[in-house]
Structure formats: structure tokens, C-alpha cells
Amino acid sequence: MEVVVDTNVLVYETVEDSLYHKEVVEKLNRFSRIYVPFNILIEFILVLKKLGLDENFICNKVKELLKKSNIELINARKDDLRRVVDRIMSERLSVLRINDKLVLELAIKMDKTLYTYDKQLRAQAEKYGANLI
């Protein structure tokens, strides 16, 4: 199975005493391909820093992720961002939801399953008919 992951999945995988750590590790080990949008990787780094983790640890974690053969970084294109901004405007959402909208857009465009624990993002994914874990 191939999945597009949200930031919370990466955080739960990294923080060993987190609520879903064991579940996430088990699931990630079963996926043949894990797509990480570039903006999600940046958000992951910022979240780990906000959680107070050591910068060397964070850098080493990013390097570890990038070494894994089943992880692929993906980028949004201009058209992807344009659709996301249009949806934010039409749905009258805060621009603070842009990362969620973008990860959802990429999962839909690539026809991949979205892996997230974010309730709002899951609701949006269901609204648009995206596959979810």
C-alpha cells in the first residue's frame, strides 16, 4: 500500500511516548511507499522544535527519514496550490488550514491513501471522497 502522510503521523512515529507511537510504527513498516509532501516535512521539523526536542536529534531524524528507500518527498505544483487557495476561499476557511488542504490535494491528485490522525483533515478527506487510514 502507498500512502501520503500528514505531519502528526511523523510526530507520533518520532515521539516514543506519544499516544499512537506503536500503532504508527507498525503501520508505517507495512507500507511499500510513503509519500511525504515537502511542506509536511518542514512542518514536522517545526513541530519537533516547538516540542523542545534537541536540534541535533531533529536533524538526525530528518536524515534518517530521507535515507529510507520507501519514503519519497513530493512537491506541490502551482496548480495544486491554486486549487487549495480557491478551496480555502470558497469554504471560508482560515489560511492556517493550508497545510491540511495541500496534503489532501496531493493525496487526491495522486490517488493515494491519506494517513492522518487530524480529525478536521479526516472530515475534509471524507467530504472529498479521499481514501483514509
Z-matrix of the N, CA and C atoms (Angstrom, degrees):
N
C 1 1.457
C 2 1.524 1 108.91
N 3 1.326 2 115.01 1 143.18
C 4 1.458 3 122.09 2 177.60
C 5 1.519 4 108.91 3 -113.31
N 6 1.345 5 115.81 4 136.22
C 7 1.460 6 120.66 5 -176.32
C 8 1.525 7 111.19 6 -134.34
N 9 1.324 8 114.46 7 154.47
C 10 1.457 9 122.74 8 167.83
C 11 1.523 10 105.43 9 -105.20
N 12 1.329 11 116.76 10 127.22
C 13 1.467 12 119.56 11 -175.82
C 14 1.521 13 112.23 12 -103.04
N 15 1.322 14 113.19 13 148.72
C 16 1.455 15 122.45 14 174.19
C 17 1.530 16 108.43 15 -94.57
N 18 1.297 17 116.21 16 165.06
C 19 1.467 18 122.65 17 -177.32
C 20 1.517 19 112.31 18 -54.91
N 21 1.326 20 117.84 19 -42.52
C 22 1.467 21 119.66 20 -174.86
C 23 1.518 22 112.34 21 -62.01
N 24 1.307 23 117.80 22 -30.22
C 25 1.466 24 120.94 23 177.57
C 26 1.528 25 109.76 24 -64.35
N 27 1.324 26 116.64 25 -45.09
C 28 1.468 27 120.60 26 179.00
C 29 1.527 28 111.34 27 -64.77
N 30 1.321 29 116.31 28 -38.50
C 31 1.471 30 120.44 29 179.11
C 32 1.519 31 110.10 30 -66.15
N 33 1.331 32 117.29 31 -47.06
C 34 1.474 33 120.33 32 179.21
C 35 1.529 34 111.29 33 -61.90
N 36 1.315 35 117.30 34 -35.26
C 37 1.463 36 120.05 35 177.94
C 38 1.529 37 110.81 36 -67.43
N 39 1.312 38 116.85 37 -35.09
C 40 1.460 39 122.22 38 -175.02
C 41 1.520 40 113.15 39 -80.70
N 42 1.326 41 116.72 40 -43.26
C 43 1.469 42 121.72 41 -174.75
C 44 1.531 43 108.25 42 -88.19
N 45 1.317 44 115.15 43 103.88
C 46 1.466 45 121.00 44 -170.62
C 47 1.525 46 114.39 45 -64.76
N 48 1.329 47 118.52 46 -25.79
C 49 1.465 48 119.44 47 178.91
C 50 1.530 49 112.09 48 -97.87
N 51 1.341 50 116.19 49 17.63
C 52 1.465 51 120.09 50 178.45
C 53 1.523 52 110.33 51 -78.06
N 54 1.302 53 115.44 52 160.39
C 55 1.456 54 123.81 53 -174.64
C 56 1.527 55 113.72 54 -54.45
N 57 1.320 56 117.67 55 -43.67
C 58 1.455 57 121.60 56 -173.25
C 59 1.531 58 113.52 57 -109.27
N 60 1.316 59 118.75 58 15.26
C 61 1.463 60 121.69 59 -173.32
C 62 1.534 61 112.49 60 -52.63
N 63 1.303 62 116.97 61 -55.48
C 64 1.465 63 120.40 62 -175.43
C 65 1.531 64 111.16 63 -61.34
N 66 1.321 65 116.06 64 -45.42
C 67 1.467 66 121.02 65 179.43
C 68 1.526 67 111.53 66 -59.39
N 69 1.337 68 116.12 67 -45.24
C 70 1.465 69 120.85 68 -178.56
C 71 1.524 70 110.89 69 -64.57
N 72 1.326 71 117.01 70 -45.15
C 73 1.465 72 120.24 71 -179.92
C 74 1.525 73 110.39 72 -59.38
N 75 1.325 74 116.86 73 -45.07
C 76 1.465 75 120.79 74 179.52
C 77 1.526 76 111.40 75 -61.25
N 78 1.333 77 116.44 76 -44.70
C 79 1.466 78 119.67 77 -179.17
C 80 1.522 79 111.62 78 -67.70
N 81 1.318 80 117.50 79 -45.31
C 82 1.461 81 119.85 80 -178.31
C 83 1.524 82 111.86 81 -60.63
N 84 1.305 83 116.66 82 -33.56
C 85 1.468 84 120.47 83 179.47
C 86 1.525 85 112.92 84 -68.38
N 87 1.324 86 117.29 85 -18.17
C 88 1.468 87 121.24 86 -179.06
C 89 1.522 88 113.51 87 -90.92
N 90 1.313 89 118.20 88 -15.42
C 91 1.464 90 120.90 89 -175.18
C 92 1.520 91 111.55 90 -81.71
N 93 1.324 92 115.52 91 137.17
C 94 1.465 93 119.86 92 179.01
C 95 1.524 94 111.87 93 -76.66
N 96 1.327 95 116.46 94 -31.89
C 97 1.464 96 120.93 95 -179.96
C 98 1.525 97 108.47 96 -144.57
N 99 1.337 98 115.26 97 133.88
C 100 1.468 99 122.06 98 179.03
C 101 1.520 100 106.98 99 -121.92
N 102 1.318 101 115.48 100 115.67
C 103 1.460 102 121.06 101 178.81
C 104 1.526 103 108.91 102 -94.65
N 105 1.331 104 114.89 103 126.84
C 106 1.463 105 121.33 104 179.08
C 107 1.523 106 107.94 105 -117.49
N 108 1.334 107 117.31 106 108.94
C 109 1.459 108 118.85 107 175.54
C 110 1.530 109 110.28 108 -60.78
N 111 1.312 110 115.94 109 141.60
C 112 1.464 111 120.76 110 -177.08
C 113 1.527 112 111.80 111 -55.24
N 114 1.328 113 117.04 112 -41.95
C 115 1.463 114 120.02 113 179.85
C 116 1.529 115 111.53 114 -63.96
N 117 1.320 116 117.46 115 -30.44
C 118 1.464 117 121.49 116 178.04
C 119 1.520 118 109.94 117 -71.41
N 120 1.328 119 117.62 118 -37.93
C 121 1.462 120 120.15 119 176.99
C 122 1.524 121 110.65 120 -63.23
N 123 1.313 122 117.00 121 -41.95
C 124 1.474 123 120.71 122 178.02
C 125 1.521 124 110.31 123 -64.45
N 126 1.324 125 117.09 124 -45.37
C 127 1.463 126 120.56 125 178.35
C 128 1.536 127 110.73 126 -60.91
N 129 1.323 128 117.47 127 -39.51
C 130 1.465 129 123.12 128 177.06
C 131 1.530 130 110.44 129 -57.55
N 132 1.319 131 116.78 130 -47.26
C 133 1.463 132 121.35 131 178.70
C 134 1.525 133 110.29 132 -59.68
N 135 1.326 134 116.70 133 -45.71
C 136 1.468 135 120.84 134 -178.43
C 137 1.529 136 112.00 135 -66.17
N 138 1.330 137 117.14 136 -37.74
C 139 1.465 138 120.85 137 177.78
C 140 1.531 139 110.21 138 -65.23
N 141 1.326 140 116.94 139 -44.75
C 142 1.470 141 119.19 140 179.05
C 143 1.526 142 111.34 141 -61.27
N 144 1.312 143 116.76 142 -39.74
C 145 1.470 144 120.63 143 177.04
C 146 1.524 145 110.14 144 -64.32
N 147 1.331 146 116.56 145 -43.38
C 148 1.469 147 120.93 146 179.31
C 149 1.533 148 110.94 147 -63.03
N 150 1.332 149 116.78 148 -31.82
C 151 1.466 150 121.34 149 177.85
C 152 1.533 151 111.93 150 -74.73
N 153 1.329 152 116.05 151 -6.44
C 154 1.460 153 120.45 152 176.15
C 155 1.524 154 114.84 153 89.14
N 156 1.320 155 117.00 154 15.17
C 157 1.461 156 119.21 155 179.43
C 158 1.526 157 110.23 156 -74.53
N 159 1.299 158 114.95 157 149.93
C 160 1.453 159 122.97 158 -178.48
C 161 1.534 160 111.00 159 -63.06
N 162 1.325 161 116.28 160 138.30
C 163 1.463 162 120.20 161 -176.75
C 164 1.526 163 112.40 162 -62.83
N 165 1.329 164 117.98 163 -36.04
C 166 1.471 165 119.54 164 176.63
C 167 1.527 166 110.40 165 -64.31
N 168 1.319 167 116.57 166 -40.05
C 169 1.459 168 120.52 167 176.84
C 170 1.521 169 110.15 168 -60.80
N 171 1.336 170 116.29 169 -45.45
C 172 1.466 171 120.99 170 -179.05
C 173 1.531 172 110.29 171 -61.48
N 174 1.316 173 116.68 172 -47.26
C 175 1.471 174 120.05 173 -179.70
C 176 1.526 175 111.08 174 -62.14
N 177 1.321 176 116.64 175 -42.12
C 178 1.462 177 119.90 176 178.63
C 179 1.523 178 111.55 177 -65.24
N 180 1.321 179 116.98 178 -36.09
C 181 1.466 180 120.86 179 178.09
C 182 1.533 181 110.48 180 -64.89
N 183 1.318 182 116.48 181 -43.02
C 184 1.466 183 120.29 182 178.42
C 185 1.531 184 109.61 183 -62.87
N 186 1.319 185 117.30 184 -44.61
C 187 1.468 186 120.62 185 178.18
C 188 1.526 187 110.89 186 -61.06
N 189 1.336 188 116.44 187 -39.46
C 190 1.466 189 121.17 188 177.57
C 191 1.529 190 111.07 189 -61.18
N 192 1.328 191 116.20 190 -45.30
C 193 1.463 192 120.38 191 178.49
C 194 1.531 193 111.12 192 -61.11
N 195 1.320 194 116.11 193 -43.84
C 196 1.457 195 120.77 194 -176.27
C 197 1.524 196 112.77 195 -68.76
N 198 1.333 197 117.32 196 -21.86
C 199 1.467 198 121.55 197 178.89
C 200 1.528 199 112.76 198 -79.86
N 201 1.310 200 117.13 199 -21.44
C 202 1.464 201 120.23 200 -176.01
C 203 1.530 202 109.95 201 -68.92
N 204 1.318 203 115.01 202 130.28
C 205 1.467 204 119.59 203 -174.89
C 206 1.526 205 113.17 204 -70.83
N 207 1.329 206 118.18 205 -21.19
C 208 1.467 207 119.62 206 -178.64
C 209 1.536 208 113.15 207 -94.32
N 210 1.320 209 116.81 208 3.95
C 211 1.468 210 120.69 209 177.97
C 212 1.525 211 109.50 210 -103.75
N 213 1.320 212 114.47 211 130.21
C 214 1.458 213 120.30 212 179.15
C 215 1.524 214 109.38 213 -127.53
N 216 1.326 215 115.87 214 126.73
C 217 1.462 216 120.60 215 174.12
C 218 1.522 217 108.54 216 -78.10
N 219 1.326 218 115.86 217 137.77
C 220 1.461 219 120.05 218 177.66
C 221 1.521 220 109.43 219 -127.23
N 222 1.299 221 115.45 220 152.06
C 223 1.458 222 121.83 221 -179.48
C 224 1.517 223 110.78 222 -117.03
N 225 1.301 224 114.09 223 148.55
C 226 1.464 225 120.00 224 172.31
C 227 1.524 226 108.37 225 -81.88
N 228 1.302 227 114.64 226 149.10
C 229 1.456 228 120.57 227 176.45
C 230 1.534 229 108.66 228 -102.69
N 231 1.301 230 115.44 229 170.34
C 232 1.454 231 121.15 230 -178.61
C 233 1.531 232 111.28 231 -55.16
N 234 1.322 233 117.34 232 -44.09
C 235 1.464 234 121.22 233 -179.45
C 236 1.531 235 111.81 234 -64.78
N 237 1.335 236 116.77 235 -35.89
C 238 1.469 237 120.46 236 177.67
C 239 1.526 238 109.88 237 -61.68
N 240 1.307 239 115.45 238 -47.53
C 241 1.466 240 120.02 239 -178.77
C 242 1.523 241 111.16 240 -66.24
N 243 1.322 242 117.10 241 -37.15
C 244 1.464 243 120.65 242 178.10
C 245 1.535 244 110.35 243 -62.05
N 246 1.343 245 117.28 244 -44.05
C 247 1.472 246 120.64 245 178.52
C 248 1.531 247 110.89 246 -63.91
N 249 1.312 248 116.56 247 -40.14
C 250 1.462 249 120.84 248 179.99
C 251 1.525 250 110.75 249 -64.36
N 252 1.308 251 117.32 250 -45.47
C 253 1.468 252 120.91 251 179.53
C 254 1.525 253 109.90 252 -64.04
N 255 1.331 254 117.47 253 -40.91
C 256 1.469 255 120.51 254 177.24
C 257 1.534 256 110.89 255 -60.80
N 258 1.331 257 117.01 256 -42.50
C 259 1.474 258 120.09 257 179.02
C 260 1.519 259 111.38 258 -65.25
N 261 1.315 260 116.57 259 -41.61
C 262 1.471 261 120.05 260 178.96
C 263 1.526 262 109.41 261 -60.14
N 264 1.314 263 116.10 262 -43.49
C 265 1.464 264 119.83 263 -179.57
C 266 1.525 265 111.06 264 -67.97
N 267 1.320 266 117.87 265 -45.72
C 268 1.464 267 120.40 266 -176.47
C 269 1.528 268 111.80 267 -69.19
N 270 1.324 269 116.72 268 -31.18
C 271 1.467 270 120.34 269 179.24
C 272 1.530 271 112.37 270 -91.50
N 273 1.321 272 114.90 271 0.22
C 274 1.468 273 121.56 272 179.17
C 275 1.532 274 112.08 273 53.77
N 276 1.333 275 114.86 274 46.67
C 277 1.459 276 121.72 275 178.02
C 278 1.522 277 110.07 276 -95.46
N 279 1.299 278 115.46 277 159.98
C 280 1.461 279 120.87 278 173.70
C 281 1.523 280 109.15 279 -69.51
N 282 1.309 281 116.33 280 144.58
C 283 1.460 282 120.05 281 175.68
C 284 1.531 283 111.18 282 -64.65
N 285 1.313 284 116.98 283 -13.32
C 286 1.470 285 120.56 284 176.78
C 287 1.529 286 111.36 285 -66.50
N 288 1.314 287 117.91 286 -14.33
C 289 1.473 288 122.26 287 178.51
C 290 1.537 289 112.01 288 -89.78
N 291 1.329 290 117.01 289 8.55
C 292 1.466 291 119.78 290 -172.99
C 293 1.532 292 112.58 291 -62.72
N 294 1.330 293 118.59 292 -38.05
C 295 1.467 294 119.22 293 179.12
C 296 1.518 295 110.95 294 -63.30
N 297 1.323 296 116.26 295 -42.77
C 298 1.467 297 119.68 296 178.24
C 299 1.517 298 111.05 297 -61.76
N 300 1.311 299 115.81 298 -46.68
C 301 1.463 300 119.83 299 -179.74
C 302 1.526 301 111.38 300 -62.64
N 303 1.322 302 116.03 301 -36.89
C 304 1.458 303 119.38 302 -178.15
C 305 1.523 304 111.51 303 -71.39
N 306 1.329 305 118.25 304 -42.91
C 307 1.469 306 119.65 305 178.11
C 308 1.533 307 110.11 306 -63.74
N 309 1.319 308 116.52 307 -37.73
C 310 1.460 309 120.36 308 176.87
C 311 1.525 310 110.86 309 -65.31
N 312 1.301 311 116.94 310 -44.87
C 313 1.467 312 121.69 311 178.88
C 314 1.527 313 110.77 312 -57.54
N 315 1.323 314 116.70 313 -44.15
C 316 1.463 315 120.38 314 -178.67
C 317 1.528 316 111.46 315 -67.30
N 318 1.324 317 117.01 316 -40.51
C 319 1.467 318 120.08 317 178.31
C 320 1.527 319 110.71 318 -62.54
N 321 1.322 320 116.45 319 -43.26
C 322 1.463 321 120.89 320 179.33
C 323 1.527 322 110.31 321 -65.58
N 324 1.316 323 116.60 322 -47.90
C 325 1.467 324 121.09 323 -177.97
C 326 1.531 325 111.60 324 -60.20
N 327 1.335 326 116.09 325 -39.49
C 328 1.471 327 120.79 326 -178.42
C 329 1.530 328 112.31 327 -84.95
N 330 1.336 329 116.53 328 -7.15
C 331 1.464 330 122.33 329 -176.17
C 332 1.527 331 111.30 330 57.02
N 333 1.334 332 114.94 331 47.44
C 334 1.465 333 122.63 332 178.74
C 335 1.522 334 109.31 333 -116.71
N 336 1.312 335 115.63 334 158.70
C 337 1.457 336 122.24 335 178.25
C 338 1.522 337 109.24 336 -75.43
N 339 1.322 338 116.08 337 137.21
C 340 1.459 339 122.03 338 177.27
C 341 1.520 340 108.98 339 -93.94
N 342 1.326 341 116.11 340 129.59
C 343 1.460 342 122.18 341 178.62
C 344 1.515 343 108.05 342 -112.66
N 345 1.333 344 115.83 343 109.97
C 346 1.460 345 122.06 344 -179.10
C 347 1.515 346 110.01 345 -151.88
N 348 1.322 347 115.21 346 156.81
C 349 1.462 348 121.66 347 172.87
C 350 1.530 349 110.76 348 -111.26
N 351 1.307 350 117.66 349 1.39
C 352 1.461 351 123.38 350 -179.06
C 353 1.530 352 109.33 351 -74.23
N 354 1.326 353 116.69 352 116.39
C 355 1.467 354 121.31 353 -176.06
C 356 1.521 355 112.46 354 -62.54
N 357 1.327 356 116.85 355 -41.74
C 358 1.468 357 119.85 356 179.38
C 359 1.530 358 111.14 357 -65.09
N 360 1.323 359 116.21 358 -42.19
C 361 1.463 360 119.87 359 179.28
C 362 1.525 361 110.51 360 -66.91
N 363 1.309 362 117.64 361 -38.62
C 364 1.463 363 121.06 362 177.83
C 365 1.536 364 110.17 363 -62.22
N 366 1.328 365 116.40 364 -41.80
C 367 1.462 366 120.20 365 178.68
C 368 1.534 367 110.41 366 -63.13
N 369 1.326 368 116.62 367 -42.37
C 370 1.463 369 120.42 368 177.53
C 371 1.533 370 110.57 369 -63.20
N 372 1.322 371 116.79 370 -42.20
C 373 1.466 372 120.86 371 179.85
C 374 1.535 373 110.99 372 -61.99
N 375 1.317 374 116.27 373 -41.56
C 376 1.467 375 120.13 374 178.13
C 377 1.532 376 110.26 375 -64.06
N 378 1.323 377 116.12 376 -39.66
C 379 1.468 378 121.24 377 179.69
C 380 1.538 379 110.84 378 -60.39
N 381 1.328 380 116.40 379 -37.69
C 382 1.460 381 121.02 380 -178.02
C 383 1.522 382 113.48 381 -94.57
N 384 1.319 383 116.99 382 3.61
C 385 1.458 384 120.94 383 176.56
C 386 1.513 385 115.14 384 75.54
N 387 1.334 386 116.97 385 22.65
C 388 1.470 387 119.97 386 179.43
C 389 1.528 388 110.04 387 -77.20
N 390 1.321 389 115.60 388 149.80
C 391 1.458 390 121.06 389 174.67
C 392 1.528 391 109.49 390 -74.87
N 393 1.325 392 115.41 391 138.63
C 394 1.467 393 121.21 392 -176.93
C 395 1.522 394 112.14 393 -129.18
N 396 1.325 395 113.68 394 152.90
C 397 1.477 396 120.06 395 167.58
C 398 1.500 397 105.30 396 -110.61
